[in-house]
Amino acid sequence: MSEKNQFEIVDGQVILHDEFQGIDKTILNYEQVAAIKLLIQKLSSALCRAF
C-alpha cells in the first residue's frame, strides 16, 4: 500500500482523493480554509503576547 497523501490543496480548497470510491471530495472550501488561517493567526498572536 502506498503512503500517498490523500489530501491536496487546489485553488484554496482542501480536496480528499478517495481512491476506494474513486471520487474526489471537497473537504474544506476556500472560506473555511481562510477562517482556519485567521483563527491560527489570532491564537499565535495571543500566545506570543502571553510569553
Secondary structure as GFF3:
##gff-version 3
##sequence-region A 1 51
A	DSSP	beta_strand	7	10	.	.	.	ID=ss1
A	DSSP	beta_strand	13	18	.	.	.	ID=ss2
A	DSSP	beta_strand	23	28	.	.	.	ID=ss3
A	DSSP	alpha_helix	30	50	.	.	.	ID=ss4
###
